Amino acid sequence: MASSDSTQKILGICPRLSFYPPLLNSASPWATNIDDLTVLAKSPFTGAVTTRTSVLAESGFDHQQERHRYVFFDPVNGVTHSNGSRDGPSPSSEWAIAGEDGKVATLNSLGYSPLCLQKYIDIISKLSTDEAISPKTFIISVTGSPEDVKGCYDTIASAQNIRFPLAMEVNLSCPNIPGVPPPAYNRDELVRYLNLLPAHPTIPVGLKTPPYTHDGQFRELMSALKEHAGKVSFLTATNTLGSCLVFNGDMAEALPSQDGLGGMAGPALHPLALGNVRSLRRMLDDAGLSEVDIIGVGGVSDGSGYLRMRKAGASMVALASGLGRFGVDVFKGISKDLNGQWQALG
């Protein structure tokens, strides 16, 4: 259930995310349409819901089903289990994936949602009229140019007749857009976005970061955040790891993208995601930015993974590949594993 803290300023700095349980989905193909979001919103085991990343333009992202795809695979031997592409209103049919626990990862060449930002606001507005759905924070994931993201903020912050607390996640970390390096790797690019965000936001604003692999990348982010302290309420760490390749059984590329490359997620990403959360938490605290929360994401599908993320420093834990593999029941399974002890390592 969402807390009123979601829309109140804490310590006079910026609005804070606050919801319970501290478990949610991250932006993914399994949070694309109203059917996806309804199931997530109705689950008693999610404290918040994140939409798939959208753009401001009414046409949405140019999703091409034959090129923008995902595949489940065994990270040990590369055997592929299932694949698909989310571009329409139908729920996924690939939620029951064979394979042992911990041995099913994902690779995707997806971009952003074919639905534009306004479509998601309309969906959330419709869901908010359903009395069967308890108030729950909706994190609307967006991307685009700095000017587009400013427009996204204005649109979300001014949304009317929605009884759910809203937040905005700025996805600056997708590795699958040709010719567009993730802006979150570069301080100057980050600053271009942060410059256009309001000095005193009325809703929580977060950044979705890519996997950082060395100290210099973390410091680029910290430098930008310190320069714009008070604008960012949370970080979502981490997005998929780009430039990964999987071959299927006949040694053909598992993805139809250029050279078969895509972003990897799931259990194979988990150690790197934990390291990112640990490093970010320590660096935020050292920089005097302890009020910035971290949503830890990467390879979690059970209670043990949740606890590891909390131990590393995450305030909340999100998942995508686990949702794609097991469906919304993955959240129930995590709750059962924890026996309601959500804050055990908080």
MIVOSE-670356 format. One record per residue (C-alpha): y, z, x; residue number from 1; residue in three letters. Coordinates in nm, 4 decimals. Layout:
N
ATOM, Y, Z, X, num, residu
ATOM, Y, Z, X, NUM, Ala
...
This chain:
346
ATOM, Y, Z, X, num, residu
ATOM, 0.0000, 0.0000, 0.0000, 1, Met
ATOM, 0.3432, -0.0858, 0.1285, 2, Ala
ATOM, 0.5873, 0.1891, 0.2179, 3, Ser
ATOM, 0.9567, 0.1940, 0.1356, 4, Ser
ATOM, 1.0112, 0.2111, 0.5122, 5, Asp
ATOM, 0.9468, -0.1655, 0.5130, 6, Ser
ATOM, 1.2976, -0.2289, 0.3872, 7, Thr
ATOM, 1.4824, 0.0677, 0.5348, 8, Gln
ATOM, 1.6494, 0.0881, 0.8729, 9, Lys
ATOM, 1.4860, 0.3317, 1.1125, 10, Ile
ATOM, 1.7028, 0.5075, 1.3703, 11, Leu
ATOM, 1.9806, 0.2658, 1.2771, 12, Gly
ATOM, 1.8102, -0.0089, 1.4770, 13, Ile
ATOM, 1.6120, -0.2459, 1.2562, 14, Cys
ATOM, 1.3721, -0.2380, 0.9619, 15, Pro
ATOM, 1.0212, -0.1284, 1.0547, 16, Arg
ATOM, 0.6905, -0.2562, 0.9262, 17, Leu
ATOM, 0.5071, 0.0197, 0.7451, 18, Ser
ATOM, 0.1925, -0.0345, 0.5390, 19, Phe
ATOM, -0.1468, 0.1253, 0.4821, 20, Tyr
ATOM, -0.4182, 0.0681, 0.5748, 21, Pro
ATOM, -0.2897, -0.0802, 0.9036, 22, Pro
ATOM, -0.5200, -0.3816, 0.8662, 23, Leu
ATOM, -0.4320, -0.7369, 0.7665, 24, Leu
ATOM, -0.5032, -1.1039, 0.8257, 25, Asn
ATOM, -0.3101, -1.3081, 1.0781, 26, Ser
ATOM, -0.1681, -1.6542, 1.0126, 27, Ala
ATOM, -0.4632, -1.8919, 0.9916, 28, Ser
ATOM, -0.6148, -2.1777, 0.7902, 29, Pro
ATOM, -0.7762, -1.9130, 0.5667, 30, Trp
ATOM, -0.4331, -1.8033, 0.4428, 31, Ala
ATOM, -0.3120, -2.1459, 0.3346, 32, Thr
ATOM, -0.3032, -2.1622, -0.0445, 33, Asn
ATOM, -0.2645, -1.9427, -0.3512, 34, Ile
ATOM, -0.6400, -1.8874, -0.3781, 35, Asp
ATOM, -0.6555, -1.7577, -0.0205, 36, Asp
ATOM, -0.3532, -1.5319, -0.0622, 37, Leu
ATOM, -0.4675, -1.3967, -0.3991, 38, Thr
ATOM, -0.7990, -1.2786, -0.2572, 39, Val
ATOM, -0.6249, -1.1185, 0.0399, 40, Leu
ATOM, -0.3640, -0.9502, -0.1795, 41, Ala
ATOM, -0.6241, -0.8074, -0.4168, 42, Lys
ATOM, -0.8370, -0.6561, -0.1410, 43, Ser
ATOM, -0.7957, -0.2754, -0.1295, 44, Pro
ATOM, -0.8756, -0.2920, 0.2411, 45, Phe
ATOM, -0.5702, -0.4940, 0.3497, 46, Thr
ATOM, -0.2350, -0.3192, 0.3826, 47, Gly
ATOM, -0.0448, -0.6452, 0.4218, 48, Ala
ATOM, -0.0956, -1.0198, 0.3958, 49, Val
ATOM, 0.0240, -1.2862, 0.6402, 50, Thr
ATOM, 0.0751, -1.6448, 0.5262, 51, Thr
ATOM, -0.0224, -1.9465, 0.7296, 52, Arg
ATOM, 0.2681, -2.0586, 0.9488, 53, Thr
ATOM, 0.5049, -2.2833, 0.7521, 54, Ser
ATOM, 0.8125, -2.4920, 0.8246, 55, Val
ATOM, 1.1438, -2.5106, 0.6399, 56, Leu
ATOM, 1.1239, -2.8815, 0.5527, 57, Ala
ATOM, 1.0068, -2.9490, 0.1964, 58, Glu
ATOM, 0.7489, -3.1988, 0.3225, 59, Ser
ATOM, 0.5688, -2.9263, 0.5179, 60, Gly
ATOM, 0.3769, -2.9944, 0.8384, 61, Phe
ATOM, 0.2139, -3.3361, 0.8674, 62, Asp
ATOM, -0.1435, -3.2127, 0.8441, 63, His
ATOM, -0.3955, -3.4886, 0.9190, 64, Gln
ATOM, -0.7417, -3.3885, 0.8082, 65, Gln
ATOM, -0.9227, -3.6165, 1.0524, 66, Glu
ATOM, -0.7323, -3.4759, 1.3529, 67, Arg
ATOM, -0.6359, -3.1189, 1.2685, 68, His
ATOM, -0.9617, -2.9287, 1.2525, 69, Arg
ATOM, -1.1410, -2.6104, 1.3520, 70, Tyr
ATOM, -1.4962, -2.5432, 1.4686, 71, Val
ATOM, -1.7081, -2.2301, 1.5023, 72, Phe
ATOM, -1.9107, -2.2155, 1.8230, 73, Phe
ATOM, -2.1206, -1.9909, 2.0427, 74, Asp
ATOM, -1.9051, -1.9080, 2.3490, 75, Pro
ATOM, -2.2154, -1.8516, 2.5632, 76, Val
ATOM, -2.3942, -2.1846, 2.5194, 77, Asn
ATOM, -2.1318, -2.3893, 2.3357, 78, Gly
ATOM, -2.3539, -2.4583, 2.0335, 79, Val
ATOM, -2.1364, -2.5439, 1.7333, 80, Thr
ATOM, -2.2123, -2.3968, 1.3915, 81, His
ATOM, -1.9645, -2.5391, 1.1433, 82, Ser
ATOM, -1.6297, -2.7122, 1.1244, 83, Asn
ATOM, -1.3617, -2.7905, 0.8728, 84, Gly
ATOM, -0.9971, -2.8639, 0.7976, 85, Ser
ATOM, -0.7776, -2.6748, 0.5490, 86, Arg
ATOM, -0.5317, -2.9107, 0.3836, 87, Asp
ATOM, -0.5728, -2.8687, 0.0085, 88, Gly
ATOM, -0.5997, -2.6178, -0.2742, 89, Pro
ATOM, -0.9757, -2.5611, -0.2539, 90, Ser
ATOM, -1.1100, -2.2387, -0.0992, 91, Pro
ATOM, -1.3053, -2.2752, 0.2227, 92, Ser
ATOM, -1.6777, -2.3430, 0.1909, 93, Ser
ATOM, -1.7575, -2.2507, 0.5509, 94, Glu
ATOM, -1.7253, -1.8710, 0.5280, 95, Trp
ATOM, -2.0938, -1.7968, 0.5844, 96, Ala
ATOM, -2.1509, -1.8985, 0.9456, 97, Ile
ATOM, -2.4811, -1.8538, 1.1234, 98, Ala
ATOM, -2.5018, -1.6813, 1.4583, 99, Gly
ATOM, -2.5244, -1.3336, 1.6034, 100, Glu
ATOM, -2.2352, -1.0899, 1.5737, 101, Asp
ATOM, -1.9956, -1.1258, 1.8640, 102, Gly
ATOM, -2.1267, -1.4726, 1.9482, 103, Lys
ATOM, -1.9236, -1.6900, 1.7149, 104, Val
ATOM, -1.5796, -1.7948, 1.8353, 105, Ala
ATOM, -1.3400, -2.0576, 1.7006, 106, Thr
ATOM, -1.1650, -2.3575, 1.8498, 107, Leu
ATOM, -0.8957, -2.5400, 1.6562, 108, Asn
ATOM, -0.6602, -2.8325, 1.6875, 109, Ser
ATOM, -0.4613, -2.7263, 1.3812, 110, Leu
ATOM, -0.0868, -2.7290, 1.3635, 111, Gly
ATOM, 0.1024, -2.5571, 1.0835, 112, Tyr
ATOM, 0.0623, -2.5388, 0.7077, 113, Ser
ATOM, 0.0979, -2.8485, 0.4890, 114, Pro
ATOM, 0.2839, -2.6175, 0.2485, 115, Leu
ATOM, 0.6518, -2.5551, 0.3205, 116, Cys
ATOM, 0.8248, -2.2165, 0.3274, 117, Leu
ATOM, 0.9563, -2.2439, -0.0283, 118, Gln
ATOM, 0.6017, -2.3036, -0.1558, 119, Lys
ATOM, 0.4955, -1.9728, -0.0021, 120, Tyr
ATOM, 0.7892, -1.7908, -0.1556, 121, Ile
ATOM, 0.6938, -1.9401, -0.4914, 122, Asp
ATOM, 0.3311, -1.8283, -0.4444, 123, Ile
ATOM, 0.4335, -1.4746, -0.3492, 124, Ile
ATOM, 0.6731, -1.4613, -0.6432, 125, Ser
ATOM, 0.3910, -1.5607, -0.8772, 126, Lys
ATOM, 0.1533, -1.3047, -0.7255, 127, Leu
ATOM, 0.4157, -1.0338, -0.7635, 128, Ser
ATOM, 0.4037, -1.0802, -1.1414, 129, Thr
ATOM, 0.0321, -0.9954, -1.1451, 130, Asp
ATOM, 0.0107, -0.6278, -1.2386, 131, Glu
ATOM, -0.3469, -0.6191, -1.1064, 132, Ala
ATOM, -0.2080, -0.6542, -0.7518, 133, Ile
ATOM, -0.0649, -0.3366, -0.6013, 134, Ser
ATOM, 0.2628, -0.3759, -0.4072, 135, Pro
ATOM, 0.1744, -0.5014, -0.0629, 136, Lys
ATOM, 0.3825, -0.6255, 0.2304, 137, Thr
ATOM, 0.3816, -1.0032, 0.2745, 138, Phe
ATOM, 0.4545, -1.1305, 0.6246, 139, Ile
ATOM, 0.5730, -1.4897, 0.5976, 140, Ile
ATOM, 0.4939, -1.6764, 0.9182, 141, Ser
ATOM, 0.7417, -1.9536, 1.0044, 142, Val
ATOM, 0.8324, -2.1894, 1.2869, 143, Thr
ATOM, 1.0605, -2.4804, 1.3734, 144, Gly
ATOM, 1.3797, -2.5272, 1.5698, 145, Ser
ATOM, 1.6082, -2.2262, 1.6248, 146, Pro
ATOM, 1.8307, -2.3572, 1.3461, 147, Glu
ATOM, 1.5304, -2.4001, 1.1168, 148, Asp
ATOM, 1.4140, -2.0454, 1.1857, 149, Val
ATOM, 1.7630, -1.9179, 1.1017, 150, Lys
ATOM, 1.7318, -2.1078, 0.7728, 151, Gly
ATOM, 1.3886, -1.9520, 0.7166, 152, Cys
ATOM, 1.5327, -1.6050, 0.7650, 153, Tyr
ATOM, 1.8151, -1.6719, 0.5192, 154, Asp
ATOM, 1.5687, -1.8073, 0.2629, 155, Thr
ATOM, 1.3275, -1.5138, 0.2903, 156, Ile
ATOM, 1.5944, -1.2433, 0.3057, 157, Ala
ATOM, 1.7589, -1.3793, -0.0089, 158, Ser
ATOM, 1.4372, -1.4272, -0.2085, 159, Ala
ATOM, 1.4763, -1.2865, -0.5592, 160, Gln
ATOM, 1.2429, -1.1317, -0.8172, 161, Asn
ATOM, 0.9655, -1.0425, -0.5734, 162, Ile
ATOM, 0.8420, -0.6834, -0.5974, 163, Arg
ATOM, 0.6568, -0.7003, -0.2670, 164, Phe
ATOM, 0.8280, -0.6019, 0.0601, 165, Pro
ATOM, 0.8780, -0.9120, 0.2751, 166, Leu
ATOM, 0.8839, -0.9632, 0.6508, 167, Ala
ATOM, 0.9181, -1.2736, 0.8689, 168, Met
ATOM, 0.7008, -1.3623, 1.1658, 169, Glu
ATOM, 0.8392, -1.6324, 1.3956, 170, Val
ATOM, 0.5474, -1.8228, 1.5453, 171, Asn
ATOM, 0.6633, -1.9434, 1.8875, 172, Leu
ATOM, 0.3161, -1.9688, 2.0359, 173, Ser
ATOM, 0.1083, -2.2502, 1.8838, 174, Cys
ATOM, -0.0631, -2.4377, 2.1713, 175, Pro
ATOM, -0.1646, -2.7415, 1.9647, 176, Asn
ATOM, 0.1678, -2.9276, 1.9170, 177, Ile
ATOM, 0.1791, -3.2248, 2.1604, 178, Pro
ATOM, 0.4873, -3.2347, 2.3795, 179, Gly
ATOM, 0.6143, -2.8955, 2.2573, 180, Val
ATOM, 0.5273, -2.6102, 2.4943, 181, Pro
ATOM, 0.5170, -2.2709, 2.3171, 182, Pro
ATOM, 0.8770, -2.1392, 2.3407, 183, Pro
ATOM, 0.7525, -1.7816, 2.3887, 184, Ala
ATOM, 0.6532, -1.8660, 2.7473, 185, Tyr
ATOM, 1.0145, -1.9303, 2.8462, 186, Asn
ATOM, 1.2977, -1.6758, 2.8412, 187, Arg
ATOM, 1.5735, -1.9291, 2.7844, 188, Asp
ATOM, 1.3883, -2.0833, 2.4897, 189, Glu
ATOM, 1.3284, -1.7384, 2.3425, 190, Leu
ATOM, 1.6960, -1.6548, 2.3733, 191, Val
ATOM, 1.7888, -1.9721, 2.1840, 192, Arg
ATOM, 1.5930, -1.8383, 1.8866, 193, Tyr
ATOM, 1.7054, -1.4786, 1.9185, 194, Leu
ATOM, 2.0712, -1.5824, 1.9420, 195, Asn
ATOM, 2.0557, -1.7176, 1.5866, 196, Leu
ATOM, 1.8788, -1.4194, 1.4304, 197, Leu
ATOM, 2.1045, -1.1635, 1.2595, 198, Pro
ATOM, 2.2167, -0.8649, 1.4644, 199, Ala
ATOM, 2.1242, -0.6374, 1.1739, 200, His
ATOM, 1.8331, -0.7930, 0.9854, 201, Pro
ATOM, 1.7593, -0.6659, 0.6369, 202, Thr
ATOM, 1.3869, -0.7418, 0.6604, 203, Ile
ATOM, 1.1468, -0.6836, 0.9504, 204, Pro
ATOM, 1.1401, -0.9806, 1.1884, 205, Val
ATOM, 0.8640, -1.0324, 1.4425, 206, Gly
ATOM, 0.7561, -1.2789, 1.7093, 207, Leu
ATOM, 0.4040, -1.4149, 1.7421, 208, Lys
ATOM, 0.3344, -1.4406, 2.1127, 209, Thr
ATOM, 0.0915, -1.6602, 2.3083, 210, Pro
ATOM, -0.1687, -1.5187, 2.5477, 211, Pro
ATOM, 0.0155, -1.4118, 2.8620, 212, Tyr
ATOM, -0.1887, -1.4239, 3.1801, 213, Thr
ATOM, 0.0447, -1.2936, 3.4504, 214, His
ATOM, 0.3262, -1.0434, 3.4947, 215, Asp
ATOM, 0.6035, -1.3033, 3.5094, 216, Gly
ATOM, 0.5312, -1.4215, 3.1557, 217, Gln
ATOM, 0.5517, -1.0690, 3.0166, 218, Phe
ATOM, 0.8808, -1.0140, 3.1966, 219, Arg
ATOM, 1.0310, -1.3333, 3.0534, 220, Glu
ATOM, 0.9635, -1.1934, 2.7063, 221, Leu
ATOM, 1.0918, -0.8448, 2.7890, 222, Met
ATOM, 1.4144, -0.9821, 2.9345, 223, Ser
ATOM, 1.4861, -1.1742, 2.6145, 224, Ala
ATOM, 1.3989, -0.8795, 2.3915, 225, Leu
ATOM, 1.6156, -0.6338, 2.5837, 226, Lys
ATOM, 1.9108, -0.8711, 2.5545, 227, Glu
ATOM, 1.8631, -0.8774, 2.1769, 228, His
ATOM, 1.7441, -0.5229, 2.1077, 229, Ala
ATOM, 1.7504, -0.4399, 1.7384, 230, Gly
ATOM, 1.6683, -0.7887, 1.6142, 231, Lys
ATOM, 1.2892, -0.7747, 1.6528, 232, Val
ATOM, 1.0778, -0.5195, 1.4670, 233, Ser
ATOM, 0.7307, -0.6271, 1.5778, 234, Phe
ATOM, 0.5233, -0.8539, 1.7991, 235, Leu
ATOM, 0.1999, -1.0201, 1.6908, 236, Thr
ATOM, -0.0216, -1.0477, 1.9979, 237, Ala
ATOM, -0.1879, -1.2764, 2.0528, 238, Thr
ATOM, -0.2165, -1.6379, 1.9381, 239, Asn
ATOM, -0.4995, -1.8698, 2.0422, 240, Thr
ATOM, -0.5591, -1.9691, 2.4035, 241, Leu
ATOM, -0.4782, -2.3380, 2.4455, 242, Gly
ATOM, -0.6394, -2.6125, 2.6541, 243, Ser
ATOM, -0.9948, -2.5032, 2.5720, 244, Cys
ATOM, -1.2812, -2.7479, 2.5327, 245, Leu
ATOM, -1.6182, -2.7319, 2.3552, 246, Val
ATOM, -1.8933, -2.9948, 2.3538, 247, Phe
ATOM, -2.1432, -3.0164, 2.0703, 248, Asn
ATOM, -2.5162, -3.0767, 2.1020, 249, Gly
ATOM, -2.4904, -3.4458, 2.1908, 250, Asp
ATOM, -2.2200, -3.3721, 2.4535, 251, Met
ATOM, -1.9399, -3.5120, 2.2401, 252, Ala
ATOM, -1.6143, -3.3216, 2.2072, 253, Glu
ATOM, -1.6386, -3.0785, 1.9161, 254, Ala
ATOM, -1.2764, -3.1456, 1.8150, 255, Leu
ATOM, -1.1288, -3.4901, 1.7476, 256, Pro
ATOM, -0.7970, -3.4012, 1.9118, 257, Ser
ATOM, -0.6756, -3.5680, 2.2311, 258, Gln
ATOM, -0.9388, -3.4949, 2.4989, 259, Asp
ATOM, -1.1061, -3.2565, 2.2510, 260, Gly
ATOM, -0.8725, -2.9724, 2.3493, 261, Leu
ATOM, -0.7700, -2.6894, 2.1190, 262, Gly
ATOM, -0.6827, -2.3235, 2.0893, 263, Gly
ATOM, -0.9639, -2.0702, 2.1234, 264, Met
ATOM, -0.9924, -1.7462, 1.9277, 265, Ala
ATOM, -1.2553, -1.4940, 1.8261, 266, Gly
ATOM, -1.4738, -1.2684, 2.0468, 267, Pro
ATOM, -1.4192, -1.4805, 2.3590, 268, Ala
ATOM, -1.0450, -1.4065, 2.3389, 269, Leu
ATOM, -1.0832, -1.0336, 2.2724, 270, His
ATOM, -1.0494, -0.8959, 2.6281, 271, Pro
ATOM, -0.7377, -1.1049, 2.6929, 272, Leu
ATOM, -0.5881, -0.9966, 2.3597, 273, Ala
ATOM, -0.6541, -0.6312, 2.4424, 274, Leu
ATOM, -0.4884, -0.6765, 2.7796, 275, Gly
ATOM, -0.1849, -0.8365, 2.6186, 276, Asn
ATOM, -0.1494, -0.5527, 2.3697, 277, Val
ATOM, -0.1851, -0.2892, 2.6429, 278, Arg
ATOM, 0.0677, -0.4613, 2.8721, 279, Ser
ATOM, 0.3192, -0.5248, 2.5950, 280, Leu
ATOM, 0.3000, -0.1678, 2.4661, 281, Arg
ATOM, 0.3654, -0.0206, 2.8099, 282, Arg
ATOM, 0.6449, -0.2633, 2.8919, 283, Met
ATOM, 0.8152, -0.2144, 2.5549, 284, Leu
ATOM, 0.8088, 0.1618, 2.6029, 285, Asp
ATOM, 0.9393, 0.1345, 2.9581, 286, Asp
ATOM, 1.2209, -0.0939, 2.8389, 287, Ala
ATOM, 1.3380, 0.1532, 2.5739, 288, Gly
ATOM, 1.1946, -0.0633, 2.2947, 289, Leu
ATOM, 0.9362, 0.1831, 2.1697, 290, Ser
ATOM, 1.0450, 0.1147, 1.8094, 291, Glu
ATOM, 0.8952, -0.2368, 1.8325, 292, Val
ATOM, 0.5479, -0.2319, 1.6781, 293, Asp
ATOM, 0.2556, -0.4489, 1.7861, 294, Ile
ATOM, 0.0138, -0.6201, 1.5508, 295, Ile
ATOM, -0.2961, -0.6628, 1.7663, 296, Gly
ATOM, -0.4994, -0.9751, 1.6947, 297, Val
ATOM, -0.7808, -1.1502, 1.8780, 298, Gly
ATOM, -1.1552, -1.1187, 1.8306, 299, Gly
ATOM, -1.1699, -0.8270, 1.5857, 300, Val
ATOM, -1.4306, -0.8379, 1.3101, 301, Ser
ATOM, -1.5658, -0.4814, 1.2932, 302, Asp
ATOM, -1.4617, -0.1185, 1.3249, 303, Gly
ATOM, -1.5238, -0.1065, 1.6991, 304, Ser
ATOM, -1.2904, -0.3998, 1.7582, 305, Gly
ATOM, -1.0275, -0.2343, 1.5405, 306, Tyr
ATOM, -1.0506, 0.0882, 1.7413, 307, Leu
ATOM, -1.0231, -0.0981, 2.0700, 308, Arg
ATOM, -0.7035, -0.2651, 1.9505, 309, Met
ATOM, -0.5581, 0.0693, 1.8430, 310, Arg
ATOM, -0.6620, 0.2242, 2.1759, 311, Lys
ATOM, -0.4840, -0.0581, 2.3606, 312, Ala
ATOM, -0.1619, 0.0207, 2.1751, 313, Gly
ATOM, -0.1573, -0.1775, 1.8503, 314, Ala
ATOM, 0.0121, -0.0136, 1.5520, 315, Ser
ATOM, -0.1663, -0.2524, 1.3148, 316, Met
ATOM, -0.4669, -0.4812, 1.3573, 317, Val
ATOM, -0.5041, -0.8371, 1.2243, 318, Ala
ATOM, -0.7787, -1.0963, 1.2317, 319, Leu
ATOM, -0.8312, -1.4650, 1.1607, 320, Ala
ATOM, -1.1658, -1.5893, 1.2966, 321, Ser
ATOM, -1.3424, -1.2920, 1.1384, 322, Gly
ATOM, -1.1871, -1.3831, 0.8041, 323, Leu
ATOM, -1.2952, -1.7447, 0.8457, 324, Gly
ATOM, -1.6494, -1.6417, 0.9266, 325, Arg
ATOM, -1.7128, -1.3561, 0.6844, 326, Phe
ATOM, -1.4491, -1.4019, 0.4132, 327, Gly
ATOM, -1.2399, -1.1192, 0.2739, 328, Val
ATOM, -1.5388, -0.8814, 0.2881, 329, Asp
ATOM, -1.4732, -0.8489, 0.6616, 330, Val
ATOM, -1.1970, -0.5995, 0.5775, 331, Phe
ATOM, -1.4329, -0.3934, 0.3629, 332, Lys
ATOM, -1.6816, -0.3893, 0.6512, 333, Gly
ATOM, -1.4192, -0.2600, 0.8933, 334, Ile
ATOM, -1.3202, 0.0130, 0.6483, 335, Ser
ATOM, -1.6842, 0.1135, 0.6103, 336, Lys
ATOM, -1.7301, 0.1261, 0.9885, 337, Asp
ATOM, -1.4268, 0.3537, 1.0209, 338, Leu
ATOM, -1.5157, 0.5755, 0.7244, 339, Asn
ATOM, -1.1473, 0.5819, 0.6345, 340, Gly
ATOM, -1.0361, 0.7057, 0.9785, 341, Gln
ATOM, -0.7658, 0.4423, 1.0208, 342, Trp
ATOM, -0.5396, 0.6555, 1.2343, 343, Gln
ATOM, -0.8102, 0.8027, 1.4589, 344, Ala
ATOM, -0.6591, 0.6501, 1.7718, 345, Leu
ATOM, -0.3058, 0.6083, 1.6371, 346, Gly
